[in-house]
């Protein structure tokens, strides 16, 4: 009877540990994918991609959210703007594939690092010396619609 109790307790403990390990692995995979996509787009922006985005709106990547299928730059000659749309559309598709319902914001913000919890909105009044900040987040495993940015990267003053 004692050995049965020990075996049952051990089995339940192993199942509990395995369950928590699987959740931790899924969270780590999402964090890795988010950081990879964030660093990729930040590298593109620093390399001159931001200059191809027209206007100085509050959020340069706003058009990524509703970007229609662009001209295929592998099949036809593209302008610089077409090439930017082509790259951003494919980047967004990969992001959505890895992190469904992900949200991305790029805006000027001087105070992003002053709070322990990052927020989506950027201050409306910033000067040209304020650094660009990329905020990337996705719903947690419970599918919450109200989530905070998980990754915040400093793009710099380049764009």
C-alpha positions as CSV (number, residue, x, y, z in Angstrom):
1,X,0.0,0.0,0.0
2,X,2.8,2.4,0.9
3,X,4.6,1.6,-2.4
4,X,1.4,2.3,-4.4
5,X,1.1,5.7,-2.7
6,X,4.7,6.5,-3.4
7,X,4.4,5.5,-7.1
8,X,1.1,7.4,-7.5
9,X,2.6,10.5,-5.9
10,X,5.7,10.3,-8.1
11,X,3.6,9.9,-11.2
12,X,1.4,12.9,-10.4
13,X,4.5,15.0,-9.6
14,X,6.1,14.0,-12.9
15,X,2.9,14.9,-14.8
16,X,2.8,18.3,-13.0
17,X,6.4,19.0,-13.8
18,X,6.0,18.0,-17.4
19,X,3.0,20.2,-17.8
20,X,4.8,23.2,-16.4
21,X,7.8,22.5,-18.5
22,X,5.7,22.4,-21.7
23,X,4.1,25.8,-20.8
24,X,7.6,27.3,-20.2
25,X,8.9,25.9,-23.5
26,X,5.9,27.5,-25.4
27,X,6.5,30.9,-23.7
28,X,10.2,30.7,-24.5
29,X,9.5,29.9,-28.1
30,X,7.2,32.9,-28.4
31,X,9.7,35.2,-26.7
32,X,12.4,33.9,-29.1
33,X,10.2,34.4,-32.2
34,X,9.2,37.9,-31.0
35,X,12.8,38.9,-30.4
36,X,13.9,37.5,-33.7
37,X,11.2,39.4,-35.6
38,X,11.8,42.6,-33.6
39,X,15.5,42.5,-34.2
40,X,15.0,41.8,-37.9
41,X,12.7,44.8,-38.5
42,X,14.9,47.1,-36.3
43,X,17.9,46.1,-38.4
44,X,15.9,46.8,-41.6
45,X,14.9,50.2,-40.2
46,X,18.4,51.1,-39.2
47,X,19.8,50.1,-42.6
48,X,17.6,52.7,-44.3
49,X,14.2,51.0,-44.4
50,X,12.6,53.8,-42.4
51,X,13.5,56.3,-45.1
52,X,11.3,54.4,-47.6
53,X,8.3,54.8,-45.3
54,X,6.6,57.9,-46.3
55,X,5.5,60.6,-43.8
56,X,6.4,61.3,-40.3
57,X,3.3,59.9,-38.7
58,X,3.2,58.9,-35.0
59,X,3.5,55.3,-36.0
60,X,5.6,54.6,-39.1
61,X,4.6,50.9,-39.2
62,X,0.8,51.7,-39.1
63,X,0.5,50.7,-42.8
64,X,1.9,47.2,-41.9
65,X,-1.3,46.5,-40.0
66,X,-3.6,46.7,-43.0
67,X,-1.1,46.2,-45.9
68,X,-2.7,44.5,-48.9
69,X,-0.7,42.0,-51.0
70,X,2.0,44.1,-52.7
71,X,3.5,43.9,-56.1
72,X,5.7,40.8,-56.3
73,X,9.2,42.2,-56.6
74,X,10.6,38.8,-57.7
75,X,8.3,38.9,-60.8
76,X,8.3,42.6,-61.7
77,X,10.5,45.6,-61.3
78,X,9.6,47.5,-58.2
79,X,10.2,51.0,-57.0
80,X,11.8,51.6,-53.6
81,X,8.4,52.1,-52.1
82,X,7.1,48.9,-53.7
83,X,10.1,47.0,-52.4
84,X,9.5,48.3,-48.8
85,X,5.8,47.2,-49.0
86,X,6.9,43.8,-50.3
87,X,9.4,43.4,-47.5
88,X,6.9,44.6,-44.8
89,X,4.1,42.4,-46.1
90,X,6.3,39.3,-46.0
91,X,7.7,40.3,-42.5
92,X,4.1,40.7,-41.2
93,X,3.0,37.3,-42.6
94,X,5.9,35.6,-40.9
95,X,5.2,37.5,-37.7
96,X,1.5,36.5,-37.8
97,X,2.5,32.9,-38.5
98,X,4.7,32.7,-35.4
99,X,2.7,35.0,-33.2
100,X,-1.0,35.2,-34.1
101,X,-2.7,38.5,-33.3
102,X,0.7,40.2,-32.6
103,X,0.7,43.9,-32.3
104,X,3.6,46.1,-33.4
105,X,4.1,49.9,-32.9
106,X,7.0,52.1,-34.0
107,X,7.0,55.6,-32.6
108,X,9.2,58.3,-31.1
109,X,9.3,57.9,-27.3
110,X,11.7,59.2,-24.8
111,X,10.0,57.7,-21.7
112,X,9.7,54.0,-22.8
113,X,12.3,52.9,-20.2
114,X,10.9,54.8,-17.2
115,X,8.2,52.3,-16.4
116,X,8.4,48.7,-15.2
117,X,5.4,47.9,-17.5
118,X,5.6,49.0,-21.1
119,X,2.5,50.7,-22.6
120,X,1.3,50.8,-26.2
121,X,0.5,54.5,-26.5
122,X,3.4,56.8,-27.3
123,X,3.3,60.4,-26.1
124,X,1.8,62.7,-28.8
125,X,4.4,65.4,-28.4
126,X,8.0,64.4,-29.1
127,X,10.8,66.3,-30.7
128,X,13.0,65.1,-33.5
129,X,15.7,64.1,-31.1
130,X,13.5,61.5,-29.3
131,X,14.6,58.0,-30.2
132,X,12.4,55.6,-32.2
133,X,11.1,52.7,-30.2
134,X,9.7,49.4,-31.5
135,X,7.1,47.8,-29.3
136,X,6.0,44.2,-30.1
137,X,3.5,42.1,-28.1
138,X,1.1,39.2,-28.5
139,X,-1.7,37.7,-26.4
140,X,-0.8,35.3,-23.7
141,X,-1.9,31.7,-23.7
142,X,-5.3,32.7,-22.3
143,X,-5.9,34.8,-25.4
144,X,-6.4,38.1,-23.6
145,X,-7.2,41.0,-25.9
146,X,-5.7,43.5,-23.5
147,X,-2.0,42.8,-23.4
148,X,1.2,44.8,-23.0
149,X,4.2,45.0,-25.2
150,X,6.4,42.0,-24.5
151,X,9.5,43.3,-26.3
152,X,10.6,47.0,-26.6
153,X,13.6,47.7,-28.7
154,X,15.4,51.0,-29.2
155,X,15.7,51.8,-32.9
156,X,17.6,55.0,-32.3
157,X,17.2,58.4,-34.1
158,X,18.1,56.9,-37.5
159,X,14.7,56.9,-39.2
